[in-house]
Amino acid sequence: MAKIEWANGLLGPEPRWSSEPDIDLIAAIIDERLNCGGPGGVTISPFASGCFNKLYKIDFLDSSIPACLLRVTLPAYPKYKTESEVATLRWLQRHTTIPVPEVLAFESSSRTDLGYEWILMKMLPGKPLSQCWGALSLEQKERIIKKIANYHYQLLQRENAQSKIGSLQLPHTESSKQDQHTRESVVGAMVHMPFIFGEHADSTIQRGPYDSISAWYRAWLIELALIEDKIRLTWDDCEGLEQSGKHLANGKALKELILEHTTLNDAAPTFLTHHDLHHGNILIDDAGNITGLVDWEFTLFAPKYRAFSTPKFLRSDFRDEEPVADEYPDASPGQDTEWEKPMKNLVNMRGKNNDRYGEDYFDWETTQLRRLYWEELDRLCPRTEDEEVADDLLLNFELAVDGCMDFWTQGITSSWVREMLESEKGPAKRTSKRAAAMKEHRRGNMSNGAGNTVGSEEHMDEKFVEQTANAKKTLLGMCGTEATGVKVGR
């Protein structure tokens, strides 16, 4: 049975494969599940790989059988991650017109000959936007944008809402997996990257489903605090200990905000969203029509504020003025143009050999397309001003929780938290100005970029950083036993 090996990467822990999946065993699995005339009836070739997965393309000697993909996955949150992705794909096929891969078979245990969990699915036609976005016409891009907005609209329909926060899981059943295929999926334990990555892999925090945003955020903060406490033991210098103290103080301050903001404790309908919709996860045909949205692992049913954030493929720095190619000099012969390699398929360089021009053009075009996306989503899913303010506030809360104990973002988070705590207005009203500003950033209408930021970097007041021990004690005690249980079950 395979295990994840974690290595120290440039930006933190990175998963490693302890062994490569055996191609002969994969062939035997395909023959067993699809009865394709023996293991020799297929050709297996590496197709793609991601953080936790390796994809293999399955071509059949019998040309009447369409190609398939086998997604072999590391045991991150064993059983639950694989079954959640299967449940999500089947739910999407039942309740939406979003084109997603059809699951043919799966194995959610790594206690098999292959030693890994896997999903076998039909291969969708088309190629990813990451290979052709720059070659598409503006009309084709606009059509894609409107279609993506329509898909998000389908996910926000009342009949598709759930009552809890978590990930879809296959239904409880003692019968066969075929019966699981015909029964409706249920919202269960949360398959959430912050709960399973790196030091969090062995977490014993209760993972849901949660009845409220408050319960989810508090469990998240406790998980972060427990890991921070472990990391503190490795520090042997005052600077590291001071930084850790700031992280924990951020958590304490956020706890106070969460308790103060009563609406976080309210039950609310939840909706499914794709959190990782970058160019590589959108497939199109030669005419520019969408043929698939892929990679639905780690998707959650969460309150609707999550649906009102910019998809990854539409995020960029803000630029409202179209760059003029003639104003950019061509790169000198032999000049390093490393930027072009990952971006060359995303931008029509118009014969210009200048990285800066490519970056500026990409930012300008994406700014215009981002506006179109929000215009279309606002038309399909109109919200009142109060609803927009409330949604943006909740998005800020999540970003603050996610970044409160991160070295790179804790300063930004502390500024936002302090501003919220020190405001003389009530928590429901105090954020209208910031939420409006965030909306403008998000939609590409201001020059501070389109990322969903929670504030600007400021130096923390000394009074804001309290004693680390007291901060840790408060943070760990803020939920009682609700989020400190050791059960990881559904």
N, C-alpha and C positions, 0 to 999 in steps of 0.2 A: 504494500500500500504506500503510495507516494505521499510525501509531506512537503510543505512549502519551506524553502530555505530563504532566509532574509539576508540580504547583503546591504552594506552601507553605500548608498549612491550619493551623487552630488547634492541632491535636494532632499535626501532622507532615505529611509529603507526602500529596497526594491526586491520584489519576489524573484526567486530563481527556481529553475526546474532541477530536481535532483537526478532526473533521468529523462531521456527522450521517449515519447510514446512509441511503442513497437509497431511498425508498419504491418507486419504479418498478422499481429493480433487485431489490428484495425480491420484488415481484410476479412478475417474470420468473423468479426462482429457484424460487418456489413452483410456477409453471406447469411449469417444466422438470422438477422432481422429482416432482410429483403429477399432471401432465397434467390440469389442471382447466379446460380450454377456453379458454386464453389468459389473459394477465395481467388482463384485465377481469373474470375470473370470481371474483375475490377482493376482499375489503375488508380493508384493513390499518390497524390503529390501535395507538398506543402503549399498552402494558399495565402495565409496571412497569420499574424500573431499579434497579441495584445498583452496587457499587463498580466492577466491571469489565464489567458487562453492561447491555444494553437489551433488554427483551422486547417483542415485537409480537404482538398477537392477530391471527390469520388466520381470518376468517369467509368462507365460501364461498356464492356465489349458489345453488349446488345444495345445498339444505337437508339432503340425505341425507348429506352429508360433514360429519363432526364438526369442530368448531373445533380449530385448532392454535396452537402458540406457536413463534415463531422467536426464539431467544436469540442475539443478536449480541454478540460479546465483543471486548474490547480484546486486543491481542497480548501478554498477560502470560505469559511462558514460552511463546512461539509453538509451536504444534502440540501440545505435550505437555499443556497444560491442557485444551484442547478434547477431545483424544482420551482423556484420563484420565476426564473426566466421561462421555463416551459409553461407555467400557469399564465404568465403575462402574455406570451405569444398567442396562446389559445383564447384568452379573454379578448384580446384585440381582434382576432378573427371573428368572434361571435358578435361583438358589440360595435365595431367600426368598419369603415371601408379602407383603413390604412393598410397598405400592402406590407405584410410581414412574412417571414419564412414560415412554412408549414413544418411542424415538428412530426417526424416519422417515428422516432423512438428516442429513448433517453435512458441513462443509467445515473442515478444520484448517489451511488456508493462507489468508493474507490477500492473496496475490498473485492476486487475482481482480478482476473488475469492481467488486464491492461494496467490496473493500478491507478486509474484516474476516472473521474466522473466525465460524462460526455453527453452531447446532444446531437442527434442525427436529424438534419432538416433538408428540405428541398432548397436547391440553389436558385435564388431569384435572378432574373435577367437584368442586364444593364451594367453600368460601371459607376463608380463613386464620383461625386462632384469634385473630389480632390484631384482627379485626373483630367478634368475637362472644364472646370468652371470658367477659366479665362477665355475659352473658345466659344462660349455660348453668347448669343445675342442678348441685348437688354430685354427684348420682348420675352425670350425664353426664361431669363432669370426672374422677371416679374411674374411670369406664370407659375414658376416654382414657388416663389415667395407666397403667393396667394393660396396655393394648394397646401403649403405647410400650415398657414394660418387656419385653413379649413379643417385640417386634421386636428389641430389643437382645439378648435371649436367643438368637434365631435367628442373629444375627451371631456369637455366641460358640460356636456348635456346632463340634465338633472337625472335622467334614467341611468346614467353611468356613474353616479356618485356612490360612495361608500360612507360608512359612519365612523371608521377608525383610521388611524395613521399607521401605516406599515407597508409591507410588500405582499403581493399576491402569492398565495401558496396553494398547492394542490389540496383538494378536499380530504378530510379525514375519511378513510375507508379501509376496510379489511379485505376488500375485493381486489381485482386485478387493475393494472395500470390502464387497461382499456376502459374500465368503469370510471377511472379518474378523468379520462379524456372526455367523457360525456357529461360529467357533473360540473357544476359551476365552481370556479376558484373562489377562495376566501382570502380576506386580508388577515395576515398573520404576522409572524416575527419579521422585524425590519432587516432587510439585506441592505445595509447602509455602509458605504466605504469607510467613514470615520470609525465605525464600530469593529472593523475586521482587518484594518491595514496595519502592517508593522507590529508595533508593540501591542496593538489592540486585538491581535489575532486570537489571543487566549482570554479575552474578556469574559467575565462572568456577570456583567451587567444585564439586567432584564431588557430584552430587545423589542418589546411590544407584542401585540399591537397596542398603541396608546390611544386613550380616550380624548386627549387634548394636546394642544401645542405645548402647553406648560409641562406636561408629563414627559413629552419627547425631549424638549430642551433641557430639562433638569437631569434626565438620564444621561444625556450627551455631556453635560457639564461635569457630572460625577465621573464619567468615564475619562474625560480629559484630566480631571484632577488626580485620579488614581495613577494614570500614566505619568503625569508630571511629577508626582511624588517618587515614583521609581527612578525617573531620570535625575532627580535631585541628588540621589545617592551616588551618582557618578561624577558629580561636580566636585572639583577640588580647588576652586578659586572663588573669590568673593564676587567677581563679575557674573559668573554663571549662577550663583545662588541669588544674587540680586535680580537677575533676569527671571529666574523661576518664581521669585516672590511677586514680580509684576504680573506674571501669567496668572497666578492663583488669585491675586487681588482683582484682576479683571473678572475672573469667574465669580468671586463674591459680589462684585458690583452688579454683574448681570443677573445674579440670583435675586438681588433686591429689585431690579427692574421687572423681572418676570413675575415676582410676587405682587408688585404694585399694579401691573397691567392686567386687570382682572379678565379682560376678554381672552387672554391666552388660556384661561381655564375653562372656557366655554366649549361645549361640543359643537362641531361644525362639519358639514359634508366635506368629503375628501375626493380628490380626483387624481387620475394617473397622468404623469408627465414624463417626457423623455429628457433626462438631465444632461445627455451627452450628444446632442444633435449637431455634430460638426460635419464638415464637408465629406469626410470619409464614411459617414454613416447614412448618407442619402444617395440612393442609386437612381440613375436615369437611363432612358434609352437614347438612340441616336437622334430622335426628334426633340429631346429635352423634356420628355414626360417622366414623372416620377414612377419608378417601378418597385421601389422598396425603401423602407426605413428599417435599419438593422441595429443590433447591439442594444437590447433592452434589459441587460443585466443592471442591477442596482437601481431600477426604477421603483418609485414609491407612490402609494396613494397618500397624498398630503393635501392640506387646505389649498384653496384655489390660488392663493398668492403665488405659489410656485409656478403656476401656469403663465403668470404675467411677468415673466422675465425673458430677456432676449435669448433666443436659441444661440448656441455657440457659433454656428457658421455665420451669424450676422453681427458678431462682436468685433469691434475695431476701435481705434482712436477716432475721434470726431474730426471730420474735415468737410467744410461746406463749399469750398472753392475747388473746382476741377483743376488739376495740375496741367500745365501746358508743357508738352513734351520738349519743345524747342528751348525751353528755359533750363533744361537739365543737360549738362555735358555728358557725352558718352564716356564710359570707363576706358581707361588707357589699356592698350593691348597687354594681356597677361595680368591685369588687375584682378584681385580676388573678388569674385561675385558669388560668395557662398549663399547669400540671401536668395538668389534666383533658384537654387536647387529645390528647396521645399516649396517655394511659392510660384514657380514658373507656370504651373498648371492652373493657378488661381487668378492670374492677372494677364491680360493682353498687353504686353509691353510695347506694342506698336513699333517694333523695331528698335526700341531704345535699350541700350545696354547701360542702365544706371539703376542701382538698387534703390536709391532714394525716390526716384520717379515711380518705381514699382510699388513701394510702400505707400507713397502718397496717393497714387491712383487707387490702390486697393482700399485705403481708408475712405477716400471720397465716394467711391462707388458703393461701398458697404454702408456708409452713412445714409445714402439715398434709399437703398434697398431696405434698410432697417426702418426708416420712416414709413415706407410702403407697407411693411409687415404690420406695424402698429396701427396704421390707418385701417387695414383690412381686419385685424383682430378687434379693434374698437367697433367697427361696423357690425361684426358678427356677434360680439360679446360686449355690448355697451355697459359701462359702469358709471355710477354717480361719482361725483368728486370725492365724497366721503368714503366710498368704497375703494377708490384708487389710493387715497391717503392711507386707509387701513391696510390694504394689501402691501403697499410699499413699506409701511412700518414693520409688518411681519417679515418681509424679505430682509429688511435691515437687521431684525432680531436674529434671524438664522445666520446671516453673514457674520454677525458679531459673535455668536456662539462658536461658529466654525473657526474664527480667527483669533479668539481671545487668548489662546495659549500658544500661538504660533509666533516664532521669532520675528518673521517678516511683517506680520499684520497686527501684532498686539498693540503697537502704538496707535494705529488707526482706530482700532476697536476701543481703546481706553478713551480716546478723544470723544468718540460718539457716546459712549456710556456716560462719561462725566457730563457732557452737555445735556443729556437726557435727565440725569439725576439732579443737576443744578438748576434746571429750568423752573421758573415760578409757575408755569402753566401746568394743568393737569396732564397726565400721560396720554389721554385720548386726543388732546388738542396740540400738545407742545411740538409735535413733529410735522405739522402741516407744511411749514416752510421747507424743512429738510426733505420731506417726502416729495414735495413738488420739485425740488431741485434734483432729487434722485431720479424722478420720472424723466426729467429733461436729459440727464446724463444717459439714462438707459435707452432713450429713444433717439439719441444722437443729435440733440438740439443744443448742446453746450460744448464748450471747448475743453472740458475736463475728461474727455474720454467716455466710452460707452460702458465700461465695466460697472457692475453693480457695487459701488463702494459704499462703505458706511460712514465715511467722513474723511478728514484730511489729517495728515500726520502732525502731531503737536507733542511738545514735551509734557510728560505727566507731572502734576504737582506732587510734592513729597507726601502731602497728606493723603493722596489717593492710594499710595502704596503702603498698606498696613502690614502688620506683622504677618509673615508667611504662615506661621503655625495657626494663628487665629483665622486667617483666610481659609486655610485648608479645613479646619474644624467646621467652620460655618458652611463651606461648600459641601462637604461630605454629609452634613447633617440636614441639608435643606429639604430632602425628600423623605426623611424617615426610612422606612423599609421599602417604600414603593419602588425605588430604582436601585436598590443595593442587593436584591436577591440574587442568588447564584444560578437559578434555573434559566436555561437558554431555550426552553421549549416554546412551542407556539402558544 
